[in-house]
Amino acid sequence: VQAGDHILVTKGIPLEGTAILADDFTSTALRLGLTEADLAEARELMGQVSVIPEAMILAQLGASAMHDVTRGGLLETLLEMASLSKVRIRIDYEKIPMPAVGNRFAEAFGFDPLRMISSGTLAAALPPEKAAKARAALEEAGISFADIGAAEAGEGVRIEGRGEVREYRDVQPEADELARIWEVYAPDEG
């Protein structure tokens, strides 16, 4: 990642974590106020866990860096990208795409969607002169995405939005919301 690069995120967060909760914690989800329709919608997110189509497109268009959003969620992904590249990544929280069902699960289970596993989401850095072409190619391929921020001189991740600014510096792969939920709630039998 180079200073000045745009940061794009495909599909949204927290895809895989939401789908896993719908499958493994069905009884808890219903008890927490989610509906059968919510569960069905969440399970459909598992069909989006591949990042290969967008990764191929963005690689061909000259992405500086790419990282699938797995354990530790989007925040951990961005921290790893920033740390390895020795830059700061500045993000506008309001621009991060999140399916409504993901938001409902986050509220019900009390998890931070930025720290939830989201396989199927790809974070990519693109030089400014390549960003417009990349956006057009993703649109043409029917892959949803958002331009959520940029890289700049500095270190860590700065997230602005919801009336606050939060700074993160330490890579913490063990800080994973799905693992925490497994400690808080009992999964369904069977």
TORKOL-4160 file (C-alpha; in steps of 0.2 Angstrom, whole numbers, padded with zeros to 4 digits, m for minus):
190
<pt num="1" X="0000" Y="0000" Z="0000"/>
<pt num="2" X="0007" Y="0017" Z="m0005"/>
<pt num="3" X="0002" Y="0034" Z="0002"/>
<pt num="4" X="m0012" Y="0041" Z="m0009"/>
<pt num="5" X="m0019" Y="0024" Z="m0013"/>
<pt num="6" X="m0038" Y="0022" Z="m0013"/>
<pt num="7" X="m0045" Y="0009" Z="m0001"/>
<pt num="8" X="m0059" Y="m0001" Z="m0009"/>
<pt num="9" X="m0069" Y="m0015" Z="0000"/>
<pt num="10" X="m0080" Y="m0027" Z="m0010"/>
<pt num="11" X="m0097" Y="m0033" Z="m0005"/>
<pt num="12" X="m0097" Y="m0027" Z="0013"/>
<pt num="13" X="m0095" Y="m0034" Z="0031"/>
<pt num="14" X="m0098" Y="m0045" Z="0041"/>
<pt num="15" X="m0103" Y="m0058" Z="0028"/>
<pt num="16" X="m0096" Y="m0075" Z="0034"/>
<pt num="17" X="m0098" Y="m0071" Z="0053"/>
<pt num="18" X="m0116" Y="m0067" Z="0051"/>
<pt num="19" X="m0119" Y="m0083" Z="0041"/>
<pt num="20" X="m0110" Y="m0094" Z="0053"/>
<pt num="21" X="m0120" Y="m0086" Z="0068"/>
<pt num="22" X="m0136" Y="m0090" Z="0058"/>
<pt num="23" X="m0131" Y="m0108" Z="0056"/>
<pt num="24" X="m0122" Y="m0112" Z="0073"/>
<pt num="25" X="m0133" Y="m0101" Z="0085"/>
<pt num="26" X="m0150" Y="m0102" Z="0077"/>
<pt num="27" X="m0159" Y="m0104" Z="0094"/>
<pt num="28" X="m0149" Y="m0090" Z="0102"/>
<pt num="29" X="m0153" Y="m0078" Z="0087"/>
<pt num="30" X="m0171" Y="m0082" Z="0089"/>
<pt num="31" X="m0170" Y="m0079" Z="0107"/>
<pt num="32" X="m0161" Y="m0062" Z="0104"/>
<pt num="33" X="m0176" Y="m0056" Z="0093"/>
<pt num="34" X="m0170" Y="m0061" Z="0076"/>
<pt num="35" X="m0183" Y="m0069" Z="0064"/>
<pt num="36" X="m0183" Y="m0085" Z="0053"/>
<pt num="37" X="m0182" Y="m0073" Z="0038"/>
<pt num="38" X="m0166" Y="m0065" Z="0046"/>
<pt num="39" X="m0159" Y="m0082" Z="0048"/>
<pt num="40" X="m0162" Y="m0087" Z="0030"/>
<pt num="41" X="m0155" Y="m0070" Z="0023"/>
<pt num="42" X="m0140" Y="m0072" Z="0034"/>
<pt num="43" X="m0137" Y="m0090" Z="0028"/>
<pt num="44" X="m0137" Y="m0084" Z="0010"/>
<pt num="45" X="m0122" Y="m0073" Z="0013"/>
<pt num="46" X="m0111" Y="m0089" Z="0014"/>
<pt num="47" X="m0113" Y="m0090" Z="m0005"/>
<pt num="48" X="m0103" Y="m0074" Z="m0007"/>
<pt num="49" X="m0087" Y="m0080" Z="0002"/>
<pt num="50" X="m0076" Y="m0081" Z="m0013"/>
<pt num="51" X="m0065" Y="m0066" Z="m0017"/>
<pt num="52" X="m0057" Y="m0073" Z="m0032"/>
<pt num="53" X="m0068" Y="m0064" Z="m0046"/>
<pt num="54" X="m0064" Y="m0047" Z="m0039"/>
<pt num="55" X="m0046" Y="m0051" Z="m0034"/>
<pt num="56" X="m0042" Y="m0056" Z="m0052"/>
<pt num="57" X="m0050" Y="m0040" Z="m0059"/>
<pt num="58" X="m0041" Y="m0029" Z="m0047"/>
<pt num="59" X="m0024" Y="m0038" Z="m0049"/>
<pt num="60" X="m0025" Y="m0036" Z="m0068"/>
<pt num="61" X="m0029" Y="m0017" Z="m0065"/>
<pt num="62" X="m0013" Y="m0014" Z="m0054"/>
<pt num="63" X="m0019" Y="m0015" Z="m0036"/>
<pt num="64" X="m0005" Y="m0011" Z="m0024"/>
<pt num="65" X="m0011" Y="m0023" Z="m0011"/>
<pt num="66" X="m0026" Y="m0035" Z="m0008"/>
<pt num="67" X="m0031" Y="m0044" Z="0008"/>
<pt num="68" X="m0047" Y="m0055" Z="0011"/>
<pt num="69" X="m0056" Y="m0050" Z="0027"/>
<pt num="70" X="m0054" Y="m0066" Z="0038"/>
<pt num="71" X="m0051" Y="m0068" Z="0056"/>
<pt num="72" X="m0051" Y="m0052" Z="0066"/>
<pt num="73" X="m0062" Y="m0043" Z="0053"/>
<pt num="74" X="m0060" Y="m0028" Z="0042"/>
<pt num="75" X="m0050" Y="m0019" Z="0056"/>
<pt num="76" X="m0037" Y="m0032" Z="0058"/>
<pt num="77" X="m0036" Y="m0033" Z="0039"/>
<pt num="78" X="m0032" Y="m0015" Z="0037"/>
<pt num="79" X="m0020" Y="m0015" Z="0052"/>
<pt num="80" X="m0010" Y="m0029" Z="0044"/>
<pt num="81" X="m0010" Y="m0020" Z="0027"/>
<pt num="82" X="m0005" Y="m0003" Z="0036"/>
<pt num="83" X="0009" Y="m0012" Z="0046"/>
<pt num="84" X="0017" Y="m0021" Z="0032"/>
<pt num="85" X="0016" Y="m0006" Z="0021"/>
<pt num="86" X="0022" Y="0007" Z="0034"/>
<pt num="87" X="0007" Y="0019" Z="0030"/>
<pt num="88" X="m0008" Y="0024" Z="0039"/>
<pt num="89" X="m0025" Y="0020" Z="0032"/>
<pt num="90" X="m0039" Y="0033" Z="0035"/>
<pt num="91" X="m0056" Y="0026" Z="0034"/>
<pt num="92" X="m0074" Y="0034" Z="0033"/>
<pt num="93" X="m0084" Y="0022" Z="0044"/>
<pt num="94" X="m0100" Y="0028" Z="0035"/>
<pt num="95" X="m0094" Y="0022" Z="0018"/>
<pt num="96" X="m0091" Y="0004" Z="0024"/>
<pt num="97" X="m0104" Y="m0007" Z="0016"/>
<pt num="98" X="m0114" Y="m0018" Z="0028"/>
<pt num="99" X="m0129" Y="m0028" Z="0023"/>
<pt num="100" X="m0144" Y="m0024" Z="0034"/>
<pt num="101" X="m0145" Y="m0042" Z="0040"/>
<pt num="102" X="m0127" Y="m0040" Z="0046"/>
<pt num="103" X="m0131" Y="m0025" Z="0055"/>
<pt num="104" X="m0146" Y="m0033" Z="0063"/>
<pt num="105" X="m0135" Y="m0048" Z="0069"/>
<pt num="106" X="m0122" Y="m0036" Z="0076"/>
<pt num="107" X="m0135" Y="m0027" Z="0086"/>
<pt num="108" X="m0143" Y="m0043" Z="0092"/>
<pt num="109" X="m0127" Y="m0052" Z="0097"/>
<pt num="110" X="m0118" Y="m0036" Z="0102"/>
<pt num="111" X="m0103" Y="m0038" Z="0091"/>
<pt num="112" X="m0092" Y="m0026" Z="0082"/>
<pt num="113" X="m0094" Y="m0028" Z="0064"/>
<pt num="114" X="m0077" Y="m0021" Z="0061"/>
<pt num="115" X="m0069" Y="m0036" Z="0070"/>
<pt num="116" X="m0080" Y="m0050" Z="0064"/>
<pt num="117" X="m0074" Y="m0063" Z="0051"/>
<pt num="118" X="m0080" Y="m0058" Z="0034"/>
<pt num="119" X="m0073" Y="m0070" Z="0021"/>
<pt num="120" X="m0080" Y="m0064" Z="0004"/>
<pt num="121" X="m0075" Y="m0046" Z="0008"/>
<pt num="122" X="m0059" Y="m0040" Z="m0001"/>
<pt num="123" X="m0049" Y="m0025" Z="0005"/>
<pt num="124" X="m0039" Y="m0018" Z="m0009"/>
<pt num="125" X="m0027" Y="m0003" Z="m0012"/>
<pt num="126" X="m0026" Y="0006" Z="m0029"/>
<pt num="127" X="m0016" Y="0020" Z="m0035"/>
<pt num="128" X="m0027" Y="0035" Z="m0038"/>
<pt num="129" X="m0024" Y="0034" Z="m0057"/>
<pt num="130" X="m0031" Y="0016" Z="m0057"/>
<pt num="131" X="m0045" Y="0018" Z="m0045"/>
<pt num="132" X="m0058" Y="0025" Z="m0058"/>
<pt num="133" X="m0054" Y="0010" Z="m0070"/>
<pt num="134" X="m0055" Y="m0002" Z="m0056"/>
<pt num="135" X="m0072" Y="0005" Z="m0050"/>
<pt num="136" X="m0079" Y="0003" Z="m0068"/>
<pt num="137" X="m0073" Y="m0014" Z="m0070"/>
<pt num="138" X="m0081" Y="m0020" Z="m0053"/>
<pt num="139" X="m0097" Y="m0012" Z="m0058"/>
<pt num="140" X="m0097" Y="m0020" Z="m0075"/>
<pt num="141" X="m0094" Y="m0037" Z="m0067"/>
<pt num="142" X="m0108" Y="m0034" Z="m0055"/>
<pt num="143" X="m0097" Y="m0034" Z="m0039"/>
<pt num="144" X="m0103" Y="m0022" Z="m0026"/>
<pt num="145" X="m0090" Y="m0012" Z="m0018"/>
<pt num="146" X="m0086" Y="0005" Z="m0009"/>
<pt num="147" X="m0071" Y="0017" Z="m0009"/>
<pt num="148" X="m0070" Y="0019" Z="0010"/>
<pt num="149" X="m0054" Y="0029" Z="0012"/>
<pt num="150" X="m0036" Y="0031" Z="0008"/>
<pt num="151" X="m0018" Y="0028" Z="0013"/>
<pt num="152" X="m0007" Y="0042" Z="0020"/>
<pt num="153" X="0009" Y="0045" Z="0029"/>
<pt num="154" X="0009" Y="0038" Z="0046"/>
<pt num="155" X="0005" Y="0022" Z="0054"/>
<pt num="156" X="m0010" Y="0012" Z="0060"/>
<pt num="157" X="m0028" Y="0014" Z="0055"/>
<pt num="158" X="m0039" Y="0030" Z="0058"/>
<pt num="159" X="m0058" Y="0027" Z="0057"/>
<pt num="160" X="m0068" Y="0043" Z="0056"/>
<pt num="161" X="m0087" Y="0043" Z="0058"/>
<pt num="162" X="m0102" Y="0042" Z="0069"/>
<pt num="163" X="m0096" Y="0058" Z="0077"/>
<pt num="164" X="m0079" Y="0051" Z="0083"/>
<pt num="165" X="m0062" Y="0047" Z="0077"/>
<pt num="166" X="m0053" Y="0031" Z="0083"/>
<pt num="167" X="m0035" Y="0027" Z="0081"/>
<pt num="168" X="m0028" Y="0009" Z="0080"/>
<pt num="169" X="m0010" Y="0004" Z="0079"/>
<pt num="170" X="m0008" Y="m0014" Z="0086"/>
<pt num="171" X="m0011" Y="m0029" Z="0075"/>
<pt num="172" X="m0021" Y="m0041" Z="0086"/>
<pt num="173" X="m0026" Y="m0057" Z="0076"/>
<pt num="174" X="m0033" Y="m0065" Z="0092"/>
<pt num="175" X="m0046" Y="m0051" Z="0094"/>
<pt num="176" X="m0060" Y="m0059" Z="0084"/>
<pt num="177" X="m0078" Y="m0057" Z="0088"/>
<pt num="178" X="m0084" Y="m0074" Z="0082"/>
<pt num="179" X="m0072" Y="m0082" Z="0094"/>
<pt num="180" X="m0079" Y="m0071" Z="0108"/>
<pt num="181" X="m0097" Y="m0076" Z="0104"/>
<pt num="182" X="m0092" Y="m0094" Z="0105"/>
<pt num="183" X="m0087" Y="m0090" Z="0123"/>
<pt num="184" X="m0103" Y="m0080" Z="0127"/>
<pt num="185" X="m0116" Y="m0091" Z="0119"/>
<pt num="186" X="m0119" Y="m0110" Z="0118"/>
<pt num="187" X="m0120" Y="m0116" Z="0100"/>
<pt num="188" X="m0135" Y="m0126" Z="0094"/>
<pt num="189" X="m0133" Y="m0145" Z="0097"/>
<pt num="190" X="m0131" Y="m0155" Z="0082"/>
